[in-house]
Amino acid sequence: MKKFLLLLISCLSPCLLMAQTPVDTTNNVDIDTTGQKDLIDIARSIVKDKPRKLSRERKQVYFSFLPISTSVPGGSYALVTSTTAGFYLGDRKSTYLSSVNFAPYFNLKGRYGLPIHSSIWTPDNTFNIQGDTRFLVYPQYTWGLGGGQAEADKILVNYSYIRFYQSVLKRVTPFFYAGLGYDLDYYVNINTNGSPATLSDFTGYQYGTAPGKNSFSSGLTFNLLYDTRQNSINPIPGVFANLIYRHNVEFIGSDNNSQSVYIDLRKYISLTFAGPKNQLAFWAYYWTTISTGTPYLNLPSIGNDPYQRSGRGIEQNRYRGQSLIYFETEYRRDITSNGLLGFVLFANVNAASQADTRRFSYLNPAGGAGLRVKFNKKSNTNICIDYGFSKDYSNVTFGLGETF
């Protein structure tokens, strides 16, 4: 355990080195896209359309779109269409880029999902309004709690899922925000699809695992945020730190009283002061329950962080526990000087607490590489194609915007 704590501290140290930031609320940078090229420019040149003019309109919306076919949990392939909209609600010198992402998917076997994620910055960054709404018919494999299980030691869990998360944060000091939110998770008809074992028997966990039953969590959140990034879709050098305390309570409908804490730290370091991107990025989070009563499907698990971006190269839900710790680092580099093409190299490691001791007994590493293609230079949105691998598993993922 001491060795693990030393490793954790060394991993987190880059994220904790907060760079000095100016004492104001401005970005101090107006991104210049002169000389940059994206897929929209290439499409315009093919149809011989006029080049895009530089626009200073503060409420212009920059769209990016990506239709793909990919595998989904539980087997088979699905059509996924990801649309990202970036826009400024105020002067871009004093207002961060707001973003909305809509990524519906469906296949021919009754699996579909309608997720919408949003982060809205009001003029002069006075408020940050965050939203996460999902309606999913979504199977997932689970391996129980902790680590050490063989890849084949899993069970398929079926359910329908409704999520409604909303929070409003107000600026307290430059770059620092505090606010409240409401989180709702509703899992309908949880079952193991005819398997001889029920979810309760397989996991040995009592909350939210009764066969054929529903699981409802309803709670208030207290949120703290420190963010110096100008653009969350493709962050430039800066710092991000987020703390979310959630308290599910029965008097607003929750099945059980339960509490959890999520702490997220990120640091972005530019290795050059001008020219093509040459950047290091670090991400660490600690997610833990601090009471009993949390439903099984709401326990900390890899790939189910609030942004559903962790664990590239590891199957979603592969590791789950009452606590989970995660670290990832990525090297980002432009291939072409006009920013059209780039690449990344990444590595991550996680550990989920064991069911009997709540100790972190297993480290689960993964790594990989990816290609970046600029779709929209106005919002700095990339098409991201990543290949990740870990023990007994590998996959290719597609998306819009950087992983973190």
C-alpha positions in Angstrom: 0.0 0.0 0.0 2.9 2.4 0.8 4.4 1.7 -2.6 1.0 2.4 -4.2 0.6 5.7 -2.4 4.1 6.8 -3.5 3.3 6.0 -7.1 0.0 7.9 -6.8 1.7 11.0 -5.4 4.3 10.9 -8.2 1.6 10.6 -10.8 -0.5 13.4 -9.4 2.3 15.8 -8.9 2.3 17.2 -12.5 -1.4 18.0 -12.0 -0.9 19.7 -8.7 1.8 22.1 -10.0 -0.7 25.0 -10.7 0.9 27.6 -12.9 0.6 31.2 -11.8 -2.4 32.8 -13.5 -3.3 36.5 -14.0 -5.7 38.1 -11.6 -8.5 38.9 -14.0 -11.3 37.1 -15.8 -10.0 37.4 -19.4 -8.5 34.8 -21.7 -5.8 37.3 -22.8 -5.6 35.4 -26.1 -7.7 35.9 -29.2 -7.1 32.7 -31.2 -5.8 33.5 -34.7 -6.7 30.9 -37.4 -4.8 32.7 -40.1 -2.7 30.1 -41.9 -4.6 27.2 -40.3 -6.6 24.6 -42.4 -9.4 22.3 -41.6 -11.7 19.9 -43.4 -14.2 22.6 -44.1 -11.5 24.6 -46.0 -10.7 21.5 -48.0 -14.4 20.9 -48.8 -14.8 24.5 -49.9 -11.7 24.3 -52.2 -13.2 21.2 -53.8 -16.5 22.9 -54.6 -14.6 26.1 -55.4 -16.5 28.1 -52.8 -15.2 31.4 -51.4 -12.8 31.1 -48.5 -14.3 31.7 -45.0 -14.0 35.3 -43.7 -12.7 36.0 -40.3 -15.8 36.7 -38.2 -15.9 38.7 -34.9 -19.6 37.9 -34.3 -19.7 36.8 -30.7 -22.6 34.4 -30.9 -21.7 32.5 -34.0 -22.0 28.7 -33.7 -19.2 26.4 -35.0 -20.5 22.9 -35.8 -18.6 19.7 -36.2 -20.2 16.4 -37.3 -19.0 12.8 -37.4 -21.0 9.7 -38.5 -19.4 6.4 -37.6 -20.1 2.8 -37.0 -18.7 1.2 -33.9 -19.2 -1.7 -31.6 -21.3 -1.3 -28.4 -21.3 -3.1 -25.1 -23.1 -6.4 -25.3 -22.0 -7.1 -28.9 -23.0 -6.0 -32.4 -22.3 -2.7 -34.2 -24.2 0.6 -34.0 -24.4 3.8 -36.0 -23.1 6.7 -33.9 -23.5 10.3 -35.1 -21.6 12.8 -33.0 -22.4 16.5 -33.3 -20.5 19.2 -31.4 -21.4 22.9 -31.4 -19.0 25.5 -30.0 -20.1 29.1 -29.5 -19.3 32.3 -27.5 -22.1 34.0 -25.6 -19.9 37.0 -24.9 -16.6 38.7 -26.0 -14.2 35.9 -26.6 -11.5 37.9 -24.8 -13.5 37.5 -21.6 -15.7 34.5 -22.2 -14.8 30.9 -22.6 -16.1 28.8 -25.5 -19.4 27.1 -24.6 -20.0 23.6 -26.0 -22.9 21.2 -26.6 -22.3 17.6 -27.7 -25.1 15.3 -29.0 -24.1 11.7 -29.8 -27.1 9.5 -30.5 -26.5 5.9 -31.5 -28.7 2.9 -32.5 -28.5 -0.5 -34.1 -30.9 -3.1 -35.3 -31.1 -5.1 -32.1 -33.0 -2.6 -29.9 -30.0 -0.8 -28.5 -30.0 3.0 -28.7 -29.0 6.1 -26.8 -29.7 9.8 -26.8 -27.0 11.6 -24.7 -26.5 15.3 -24.6 -23.6 17.0 -22.7 -23.3 20.8 -22.3 -21.1 23.4 -20.7 -22.4 26.9 -21.1 -20.3 30.0 -20.2 -22.4 33.2 -19.8 -20.9 36.6 -20.8 -17.6 37.4 -19.0 -17.7 33.9 -17.5 -20.0 35.0 -14.7 -21.8 31.6 -14.6 -21.0 28.1 -15.8 -24.0 25.9 -16.5 -23.3 22.2 -16.9 -25.7 19.6 -18.1 -25.7 15.8 -18.8 -28.9 14.3 -20.0 -29.2 10.7 -21.3 -31.8 8.2 -22.3 -30.3 4.8 -23.0 -31.3 1.2 -23.7 -27.9 -0.1 -22.9 -26.4 -3.4 -21.9 -23.1 -3.6 -20.2 -20.7 -6.3 -19.0 -19.6 -6.3 -15.4 -16.8 -8.1 -13.7 -17.8 -7.5 -10.1 -15.9 -5.3 -7.6 -12.2 -4.6 -7.5 -9.5 -6.1 -9.7 -7.9 -9.5 -10.4 -10.8 -11.1 -12.3 -10.2 -12.9 -15.6 -11.5 -11.3 -18.8 -14.0 -14.2 -19.2 -15.3 -13.8 -15.6 -18.1 -11.4 -16.5 -21.9 -11.2 -16.8 -24.1 -9.1 -19.2 -26.5 -6.7 -17.4 -29.5 -5.2 -19.3 -31.5 -2.1 -18.4 -32.9 1.1 -19.6 -31.4 4.3 -18.1 -32.4 7.9 -17.6 -29.9 10.4 -16.4 -30.5 14.1 -15.6 -27.6 16.1 -14.2 -27.7 19.9 -14.0 -25.5 22.3 -12.1 -25.0 26.1 -11.9 -21.8 27.6 -10.8 -21.0 31.2 -10.1 -17.7 32.9 -10.3 -16.3 33.7 -6.9 -12.8 34.9 -7.8 -11.0 34.9 -11.2 -11.2 31.3 -12.6 -12.8 29.9 -9.4 -16.4 28.9 -9.2 -18.8 27.4 -6.7 -22.4 26.2 -7.1 -25.1 23.6 -6.6 -26.7 21.0 -8.7 -29.2 18.1 -8.9 -28.4 14.6 -10.1 -30.9 11.9 -11.0 -30.1 8.3 -12.1 -33.0 5.9 -13.0 -32.2 2.3 -14.0 -35.2 0.4 -15.2 -35.7 -3.4 -15.1 -32.2 -4.4 -14.2 -31.7 -8.0 -15.3 -29.0 -10.5 -16.4 -30.7 -11.5 -19.6 -31.5 -15.1 -18.7 -28.2 -15.9 -17.1 -28.4 -18.4 -14.2 -26.7 -15.9 -11.9 -28.4 -12.7 -10.8 -26.5 -9.5 -10.5 -26.8 -9.7 -6.7 -25.4 -13.3 -6.6 -22.6 -12.5 -9.1 -21.4 -9.3 -7.4 -22.2 -10.0 -3.7 -23.5 -6.4 -3.5 -26.9 -5.6 -2.1 -27.9 -2.2 -3.4 -29.5 -1.8 -6.8 -28.9 -5.5 -7.8 -32.3 -7.1 -7.2 -33.4 -8.9 -10.4 -36.1 -7.2 -12.5 -36.2 -4.2 -10.1 -35.5 -0.6 -10.7 -32.9 1.6 -9.1 -33.5 5.3 -8.4 -31.0 7.8 -7.1 -31.8 11.4 -6.5 -29.4 13.8 -4.9 -28.1 17.3 -4.5 -24.5 18.2 -5.4 -22.1 20.8 -4.2 -19.6 21.8 -6.9 -16.2 23.6 -6.9 -14.4 24.5 -10.1 -11.1 26.1 -11.0 -10.6 26.4 -14.8 -8.1 28.5 -16.7 -8.7 26.7 -20.1 -10.1 28.8 -22.9 -11.5 25.9 -24.8 -12.6 22.6 -23.2 -13.0 20.9 -26.7 -9.3 21.3 -27.3 -7.5 22.8 -24.3 -4.5 24.9 -24.6 -2.0 25.3 -21.7 -3.9 25.8 -18.4 -5.3 24.1 -15.3 -8.6 22.4 -14.5 -9.7 21.3 -11.1 -13.2 20.1 -10.1 -14.8 18.7 -6.9 -18.3 17.3 -6.8 -19.9 16.2 -3.6 -23.2 14.3 -4.1 -25.7 13.4 -1.4 -28.6 11.2 -2.4 -31.5 11.5 0.0 -34.7 9.6 0.4 -36.9 12.7 0.9 -36.4 13.7 -2.7 -37.1 10.2 -4.0 -33.8 8.3 -3.7 -34.0 4.6 -2.9 -31.2 5.0 -0.3 -29.3 7.8 1.5 -25.8 7.8 0.1 -22.8 10.1 -0.4 -19.9 10.3 -2.9 -17.1 12.6 -3.8 -15.4 13.1 -7.2 -12.1 15.0 -7.5 -10.7 15.8 -11.0 -7.4 17.4 -11.7 -5.9 18.3 -15.1 -2.8 20.2 -16.3 -1.7 21.2 -19.8 1.9 22.2 -20.5 3.1 23.7 -23.8 6.6 22.6 -24.8 6.9 25.4 -27.3 5.8 29.0 -27.2 4.9 29.4 -30.9 4.3 27.3 -34.0 2.6 23.9 -34.3 1.2 22.2 -31.2 3.7 20.4 -29.0 2.0 19.7 -25.7 1.8 17.5 -22.6 -1.5 16.8 -20.8 -2.0 15.2 -17.4 -5.3 14.0 -15.9 -6.0 12.4 -12.6 -9.2 11.7 -10.7 -10.3 10.1 -7.4 -13.9 8.9 -7.2 -15.2 7.4 -4.0 -18.3 6.6 -2.0 -18.2 7.9 1.6 -21.3 6.0 2.9 -23.2 2.8 2.2 -26.3 2.7 0.0 -24.9 3.6 -3.4 -26.5 1.5 -6.1 -24.2 -0.9 -7.9 -24.5 0.7 -11.3 -23.6 4.1 -9.7 -20.4 2.9 -8.1 -17.2 4.3 -9.4 -16.1 2.4 -12.5 -13.7 2.9 -15.4 -15.2 4.8 -18.4 -18.2 6.1 -16.3 -16.6 9.2 -15.0 -18.8 12.3 -15.5 -17.4 12.8 -19.0 -17.2 9.1 -19.9 -13.7 9.6 -21.3 -11.4 7.6 -19.0 -9.8 4.3 -19.7 -8.9 4.3 -23.4 -7.7 0.8 -24.2 -9.8 -0.7 -21.4 -13.3 -2.0 -21.8 -16.0 0.2 -20.2 -16.9 -1.0 -16.6 -14.0 -3.5 -16.6 -13.0 -2.3 -13.1 -15.5 -1.1 -10.5 -15.3 -0.5 -6.8 -16.5 1.7 -3.9 -13.4 3.8 -4.7 -11.5 4.3 -8.0 -8.3 6.2 -8.8 -7.1 7.1 -12.3 -4.2 8.8 -13.9 -3.5 9.5 -17.6 -0.8 11.4 -19.5 -0.8 12.3 -23.2 1.7 13.8 -25.6 0.0 15.9 -28.4 1.8 17.1 -31.5 0.9 18.6 -34.8 2.1 16.8 -37.9 1.5 19.6 -40.4 2.3 23.3 -39.7 -1.2 24.3 -40.7 -2.8 22.3 -37.9 -4.7 20.0 -40.2 -3.1 16.7 -39.0 -1.7 15.7 -35.6 -1.0 12.7 -33.4 -1.1 11.7 -29.8 0.6 9.1 -27.6 -1.1 8.2 -24.3 -0.8 5.9 -21.3 -3.2 5.5 -18.3 -3.5 3.4 -15.2 -6.4 2.8 -12.8 -7.2 0.9 -9.6 -10.5 0.0 -8.1 -10.9 -0.9 -4.5 -11.5 -4.5 -3.4 -14.9 -5.4 -2.1 -13.7 -6.9 1.2 -10.9 -4.5 2.2 -11.5 -1.3 0.1 -7.7 -1.5 -0.7 -6.2 -0.8 -4.1 -4.6 -4.2 -4.7 -4.3 -4.2 -8.5 -2.9 -1.6 -11.0 -4.5 -1.8 -14.4 -2.5 -0.1 -17.2 -3.3 0.7 -20.8 -1.7 2.7 -23.6 -2.0 3.7 -27.2 -1.8 6.3 -30.0 -4.1 8.4 -32.1 -4.5 10.5 -35.2 -6.0 14.0 -35.2 -7.7 15.7 -38.1 -8.9 19.3 -37.8 -12.6 19.4 -38.6 -13.3 23.0 -37.5 -10.5 25.5 -36.8 -12.9 28.1 -35.5 -13.7 26.0 -32.5 -10.4 24.0 -32.7 -12.4 20.8 -32.9 -10.5 17.7 -34.0 -11.7 14.3 -35.3 -10.0 11.9 -32.9 -9.1 8.3 -33.9 -7.5 6.4 -31.1 -6.2 2.9 -30.8 -5.8 1.7 -27.2 -4.8 -1.6 -25.7 -4.5 -3.4 -22.4 -4.2 -6.9 -21.2 -6.7 -9.1 -23.1 -8.3 -6.1 -24.8 -7.8 -3.5 -27.6 -10.1 -1.2 -29.4 -10.4 1.8 -31.8 -12.5 4.8 -30.8 -13.7 7.7 -32.8 -14.8 11.1 -31.4 -15.0 14.8 -31.7 -12.8 16.9 -29.3 -9.9 15.8 -27.2 -10.4 13.1 -24.6 -9.5 15.5 -21.8 
